[in-house]
C-alpha cells in the first residue's frame, strides 16, 4: 500500500482495493470513490471479466463497500 497524500481530513492510498477493504474495520470509511472497469465484450489487456463473472466480482466489492462505510458515508461509483 502506498500513501499518496495525507491531510487532517484523510488520506489517499494507492493499493489493491479488495485487499485494503478486507483489512478495513466495519463502519470506518467516510467516502469511497471508484471507477471499476465495465463488463465489455471486447477483451482488454487488463483482463476484464464478462457477464456472470463480472457481476459476481462487482458484487464482492459492493458487500465490502457496505461493510466498511460509516452510516453517514458515501459511495461515488463512476
KAHURA-V72621 format. One record per residue. N is the residue number from 0. SS is DSSP state (~ for helix, > for strand, _ for the rest). OMEGA is omega in whole degrees, -180 to 180 (NA if undefined). D_LAST is the distance of its C-alpha to the last C-alpha in Angstrom with 2 decimals. Layout:
n=N ss=SS omega=OMEGA d_last=D_LAST
n=N ss=SS omega=OMEGA d_last=D_LAST
This chain:
n=0 ss=_ omega=-180 d_last=22.83
n=1 ss=> omega=176 d_last=22.80
n=2 ss=> omega=-179 d_last=22.67
n=3 ss=> omega=-177 d_last=21.08
n=4 ss=> omega=177 d_last=21.79
n=5 ss=> omega=176 d_last=23.38
n=6 ss=> omega=177 d_last=24.47
n=7 ss=_ omega=-178 d_last=26.04
n=8 ss=_ omega=-179 d_last=22.65
n=9 ss=> omega=-178 d_last=21.08
n=10 ss=> omega=176 d_last=20.11
n=11 ss=> omega=-179 d_last=17.59
n=12 ss=> omega=172 d_last=18.20
n=13 ss=> omega=-175 d_last=17.77
n=14 ss=_ omega=172 d_last=18.60
n=15 ss=_ omega=-170 d_last=18.11
n=16 ss=~ omega=-178 d_last=15.58
n=17 ss=~ omega=175 d_last=17.37
n=18 ss=~ omega=179 d_last=20.68
n=19 ss=~ omega=-180 d_last=19.65
n=20 ss=~ omega=-180 d_last=18.47
n=21 ss=~ omega=-178 d_last=21.75
n=22 ss=_ omega=-174 d_last=23.74
n=23 ss=_ omega=-179 d_last=22.19
n=24 ss=_ omega=174 d_last=24.19
n=25 ss=_ omega=173 d_last=23.31
n=26 ss=_ omega=-176 d_last=22.13
n=27 ss=_ omega=-174 d_last=21.84
n=28 ss=> omega=179 d_last=18.30
n=29 ss=> omega=-173 d_last=17.26
n=30 ss=> omega=172 d_last=13.59
n=31 ss=> omega=175 d_last=10.97
n=32 ss=> omega=-177 d_last=7.95
n=33 ss=> omega=176 d_last=6.34
n=34 ss=_ omega=-177 d_last=4.74
n=35 ss=_ omega=175 d_last=7.47
n=36 ss=_ omega=-179 d_last=9.61
n=37 ss=_ omega=174 d_last=10.13
n=38 ss=_ omega=-176 d_last=13.51
n=39 ss=_ omega=180 d_last=15.34
n=40 ss=_ omega=-179 d_last=19.07
n=41 ss=_ omega=180 d_last=19.98
n=42 ss=_ omega=180 d_last=20.46
n=43 ss=_ omega=-178 d_last=18.82
n=44 ss=_ omega=-179 d_last=20.66
n=45 ss=_ omega=173 d_last=18.29
n=46 ss=_ omega=-179 d_last=19.31
n=47 ss=_ omega=-180 d_last=16.54
n=48 ss=_ omega=-178 d_last=17.55
n=49 ss=_ omega=170 d_last=18.38
n=50 ss=~ omega=-176 d_last=18.89
n=51 ss=~ omega=178 d_last=20.26
n=52 ss=~ omega=180 d_last=19.77
n=53 ss=~ omega=-179 d_last=16.02
n=54 ss=~ omega=179 d_last=15.93
n=55 ss=~ omega=179 d_last=18.23
n=56 ss=~ omega=-178 d_last=16.32
n=57 ss=~ omega=178 d_last=13.02
n=58 ss=~ omega=177 d_last=15.32
n=59 ss=~ omega=176 d_last=16.97
n=60 ss=~ omega=-179 d_last=13.98
n=61 ss=~ omega=179 d_last=13.58
n=62 ss=~ omega=179 d_last=17.27
n=63 ss=~ omega=177 d_last=17.20
n=64 ss=~ omega=-179 d_last=14.42
n=65 ss=~ omega=-178 d_last=16.66
n=66 ss=~ omega=-174 d_last=19.72
n=67 ss=~ omega=-179 d_last=18.95
n=68 ss=> omega=173 d_last=17.34
n=69 ss=> omega=177 d_last=20.11
n=70 ss=> omega=178 d_last=20.89
n=71 ss=> omega=-176 d_last=19.78
n=72 ss=> omega=-179 d_last=16.57
n=73 ss=> omega=174 d_last=12.97
n=74 ss=> omega=174 d_last=9.73
n=75 ss=> omega=-177 d_last=6.47
n=76 ss=> omega=-179 d_last=3.79
n=77 ss=_ omega=NA d_last=0.00
